[in-house]
Amino acid sequence: MQTKPLSKRQLFTMKPKSLAKRVQDSYQETQNTAFIIECLVAIMVRQALCREEFTQPLIPLIRELFLTKAADPTMRRFSPFFEVFFDESEWRSIVARIFNQQQEYHAAAKAVKKINVYLTEKRERHDTNTVSVFNLTSVFKDAKGKRHTWTLRDVDAARSENDTAALLKVLTSLTILETNGTRQFAEYVRCKRFETSVDMVHEEAQEEVVAEVQAEAPKAPSQKPAVTKKRPVTHGEMLPQQAMTEDTAPAATAVAVEEEFVDQETYELAEAAVAAIARGKKKPVDFRKPKSEKQKEQENKEMLLRRQKTNSGKRSSKTSGKRKKKRK
């Protein structure tokens, strides 16, 4: 089964053992020395920036490449980064084998002397199980000048900003980190390191939490009914039911407003009734829908008729009384 080609995602996110196996499998299938050496350089940069050790499982492969494989420009260019994996006599023989002249090696070593210190130094590895975790977000330009952001997780916060920037710039010398044939790390722009920490996480079963709250919560003393202020409703909206429990309102003062469609005036009357109860004043309130103009006009006519009948009755009774007196 063919191994999936190594990419930026595998090189910078896989765990040490899984990553070492993937690199070894890739080399066994492709025998591409130049590609594997650039992968190893990327892994060394990751190790220099992060808290974990990544190169230890790959030492046998590194030694095999530089001791036995044919030299190429990539091997010569990055060879100073790998001197630390060999003793002095072995390295002299490697330099003599892959370089035609000593001056070529010295020139290559001088070009990367400063950054080589960061890549190969023996540093104390901090505890990877600590609470605080630092991530490093950097911005690079690709070969077409387009910027992109890349985040490396769980980095070592002990690195200074200058050392961090110098290590990130090593990635600009690699040709294998590309997308759709375009180099992604052509030019370094900036970076920032930030902390992401989780102090403690605990979650109780929901049923137990509810039971505990109910057991500990004291009973609230009897109070005046709480009145919730609500926006005025327009005609056709529904009046919310004013719910009062036995604990918050006595039965004698509790007033239930039926849920019905009301207009503005009726809503205000209902609110006034509830407010009056809250103040301890019981007022009779008419919740009937206001009368229309037509109804009012009809009632006025009926009232006039009743008055006319009453007045005519009074006049007739007075007239009959006078007649009786005259007869006497």
C-alpha positions in Angstrom: 0.0 0.0 0.0 1.4 3.4 -1.0 2.0 5.9 1.8 0.4 9.3 1.5 3.0 11.9 0.5 4.3 14.0 3.4 2.8 17.5 3.6 2.9 20.5 5.9 0.0 19.1 7.9 1.8 15.8 8.8 5.2 17.4 9.4 3.8 19.9 11.9 0.9 18.1 13.6 1.7 14.4 14.0 3.1 12.9 17.2 6.8 12.0 17.3 6.5 8.2 16.9 3.8 8.4 14.2 5.8 11.1 12.3 9.0 9.1 12.4 7.3 6.1 11.0 5.6 8.2 8.2 9.0 9.7 7.2 10.7 6.3 7.2 7.9 4.8 5.1 8.1 7.7 2.7 11.8 7.2 2.2 11.5 3.4 1.7 8.9 4.0 -1.1 10.5 7.0 -2.9 14.2 6.8 -2.1 14.1 10.6 -2.6 17.0 11.7 -0.5 16.6 15.5 -1.2 12.9 15.4 -0.2 13.5 13.5 3.0 16.4 15.8 4.0 14.1 18.9 3.7 11.4 17.1 5.7 14.0 16.5 8.4 15.0 20.2 8.4 11.3 21.1 8.9 11.0 18.6 11.8 14.2 20.1 13.4 12.6 23.6 13.2 9.4 22.2 14.8 11.5 20.6 17.6 13.4 23.8 18.2 10.1 25.7 18.6 8.1 23.1 20.5 8.4 21.3 23.8 8.5 17.8 22.5 11.4 15.8 21.1 11.0 14.7 17.4 14.4 13.8 16.0 15.3 11.0 18.4 13.4 8.3 16.5 14.8 9.5 13.2 18.5 9.4 14.1 19.1 6.0 12.4 17.6 7.3 9.1 19.7 10.5 9.3 22.9 8.5 9.8 22.0 6.2 6.9 21.4 9.2 4.5 24.7 11.0 5.2 26.9 7.9 5.6 25.8 6.0 2.6 23.7 8.0 0.1 25.0 9.9 -2.9 25.6 13.6 -2.4 23.3 16.1 -4.0 23.0 20.0 -3.7 20.3 19.6 -1.0 22.4 17.4 1.2 25.4 19.8 0.9 23.3 22.9 1.6 21.7 21.5 4.8 24.5 19.3 6.0 25.7 21.6 8.8 22.4 21.1 10.5 23.1 17.4 10.9 26.7 17.5 12.3 25.4 17.0 15.8 24.2 13.4 15.0 27.8 12.2 14.3 31.1 12.0 16.1 34.1 14.0 14.9 35.7 11.3 12.8 32.5 10.4 11.1 31.7 13.9 10.2 35.1 14.5 8.7 34.6 11.5 6.4 31.1 12.7 5.5 32.4 16.2 4.6 35.2 14.7 2.5 32.7 12.5 0.7 29.9 15.0 -0.2 32.1 18.1 -0.8 34.7 18.4 -3.5 36.6 21.0 -1.5 36.7 21.9 2.2 36.1 25.6 1.4 32.6 24.7 0.1 31.7 23.1 3.4 33.1 26.0 5.5 31.1 28.5 3.3 27.9 26.4 3.9 28.5 26.1 7.6 29.2 29.9 8.0 26.0 30.7 6.3 23.9 28.8 8.8 26.2 29.1 11.9 23.9 31.3 14.0 20.7 29.5 13.2 22.4 26.1 13.6 22.9 26.9 17.3 19.1 27.1 17.8 18.4 24.0 15.8 21.0 21.7 17.5 21.3 23.0 21.1 20.5 20.6 23.9 17.6 22.3 25.7 15.7 21.3 28.8 12.3 20.0 27.6 9.5 21.5 29.6 6.7 19.4 31.0 4.2 18.8 28.2 1.4 18.0 30.8 1.4 21.5 32.3 -1.8 23.5 32.2 -0.6 26.4 30.1 -0.3 25.8 26.4 1.3 28.3 24.0 0.6 28.5 20.3 2.6 30.3 17.6 0.8 32.0 14.8 2.9 33.3 11.9 2.3 35.0 8.6 4.2 34.2 5.4 4.1 35.2 1.8 3.9 32.5 -0.8 5.9 32.5 -4.1 3.1 34.7 -5.6 3.2 37.3 -2.9 -0.1 36.2 -1.3 -0.1 36.2 2.5 -1.3 33.2 4.6 -1.4 32.4 8.3 0.0 29.3 9.9 -0.3 28.2 13.5 2.1 25.8 15.3 0.6 24.4 18.5 2.2 23.7 21.9 5.4 25.8 21.4 8.1 26.5 24.0 7.4 29.9 25.7 11.0 30.1 26.7 12.1 31.1 23.2 12.8 34.8 22.7 11.1 36.6 19.8 14.4 37.0 17.9 15.2 33.3 18.2 11.7 32.4 17.2 11.8 34.6 14.1 15.2 33.2 13.1 13.9 29.7 13.3 10.8 30.5 11.2 12.9 32.0 8.5 14.6 28.6 8.0 11.3 27.4 6.5 11.7 30.0 3.7 14.7 27.9 2.4 12.6 24.8 2.0 11.0 23.9 -1.4 8.8 21.0 -0.2 6.2 23.1 1.6 3.9 24.0 -1.2 0.2 24.0 -2.3 -0.8 23.4 -5.9 2.7 23.9 -7.0 3.2 27.2 -5.1 5.7 27.5 -2.3 3.9 28.5 0.9 6.9 29.8 2.9 8.7 32.0 0.4 9.0 35.1 2.7 8.6 35.5 6.5 6.4 38.5 7.6 5.6 38.3 11.3 4.6 36.0 14.2 2.9 36.1 17.6 2.8 33.7 20.5 -0.2 33.5 22.8 -1.3 31.4 25.7 -4.3 29.1 25.8 -4.8 27.5 29.2 -7.4 25.4 30.9 -7.3 25.4 34.7 -9.9 22.8 35.5 -12.9 21.2 34.0 -15.6 19.5 36.0 -19.2 18.7 35.2 -21.8 17.2 37.6 -24.7 15.0 36.4 -27.7 17.3 35.6 -30.1 15.4 37.8 -27.9 15.6 40.9 -27.3 19.3 40.4 -31.0 20.1 40.2 -31.7 18.0 43.3 -28.9 19.7 45.3 -30.2 23.2 44.4 -33.7 22.3 45.4 -32.5 20.9 48.7 -30.4 23.9 49.6 -32.6 26.8 48.3 -34.6 28.4 51.2 -38.3 29.0 50.8 -39.0 32.6 49.8 -41.2 34.5 52.3 -44.6 35.7 51.2 -44.2 38.8 49.2 -46.3 41.2 47.1 -46.9 39.9 43.7 -44.1 40.8 41.3 -45.2 42.8 38.3 -43.3 42.4 35.1 -43.1 45.4 32.9 -43.9 44.7 29.3 -44.1 46.7 26.2 -47.6 48.0 25.1 -49.3 45.6 22.8 -51.0 46.6 19.6 -54.4 45.6 18.5 -54.6 41.9 17.8 -51.7 40.9 20.1 -52.2 38.5 22.9 -52.1 39.7 26.6 -49.7 37.5 28.6 -51.3 35.8 31.5 -50.4 37.4 34.8 -49.5 34.3 36.8 -49.5 34.5 40.6 -48.6 31.6 42.9 -49.8 30.9 46.4 -46.4 31.9 47.8 -46.4 35.3 46.1 -50.1 36.4 46.4 -52.9 35.6 48.8 -56.0 34.0 47.4 -58.1 37.0 48.3 -55.9 39.4 46.3 -54.9 37.2 43.4 -56.4 38.2 40.1 -56.1 36.0 37.0 -56.2 37.9 33.8 -57.6 35.6 31.1 -55.4 35.2 28.0 -57.3 36.8 25.2 -56.8 39.1 22.3 -57.0 42.7 23.5 -56.4 46.2 22.2 -54.2 48.9 23.8 -56.7 50.4 26.2 -57.8 47.0 27.7 -54.1 46.1 28.1 -53.5 49.3 30.1 -56.5 48.7 32.3 -55.2 45.2 33.1 -51.8 46.6 33.9 -53.4 49.2 36.2 -55.3 46.5 38.0 -52.2 44.5 38.7 -50.3 47.6 39.8 -53.2 48.5 42.2 -53.1 45.0 43.7 -49.3 45.3 44.2 -49.9 48.6 46.1 -52.5 46.8 48.3 -55.4 48.7 46.8 -58.2 46.7 45.4 -60.0 48.5 42.6 -62.9 47.3 40.6 -61.8 47.4 37.0 -63.9 46.9 33.9 -62.0 44.5 31.5 -64.7 44.7 28.9 -63.8 45.9 25.5 -64.4 49.6 25.0 -67.7 50.6 23.3 -67.6 51.7 19.7 -69.0 55.1 18.6 -72.0 53.4 17.2 -72.7 51.6 20.4 -72.4 54.8 22.4 -74.7 56.6 20.0 -77.3 53.9 20.4 -77.1 53.9 24.2 -77.5 57.7 24.2 -80.7 57.4 22.1 -82.1 54.7 24.5 -81.2 56.9 27.5 -83.1 59.8 26.0 -86.1 57.7 25.3 -86.1 56.4 28.9 -85.9 60.0 30.2 -88.7 61.1 27.9 -90.9 58.2 29.2 -90.0 59.0 32.7 -90.8 62.7 32.3 -94.1 62.0 30.5 -95.1 59.6 33.3 -94.4 62.2 35.9 -96.4 64.8 34.0 -99.4 62.5 33.7 -99.3 61.6 37.4 -99.3 65.3 38.3 -102.2 66.0 35.9 -104.3 63.2 37.3 -103.7 64.5 40.9 -104.9 68.0 40.0 -108.1 66.5 38.5 -108.9 64.6 41.6 -108.5 67.7 43.8 -110.9 69.6 41.5 -113.6 66.9 41.8 -113.4 67.1 45.5 
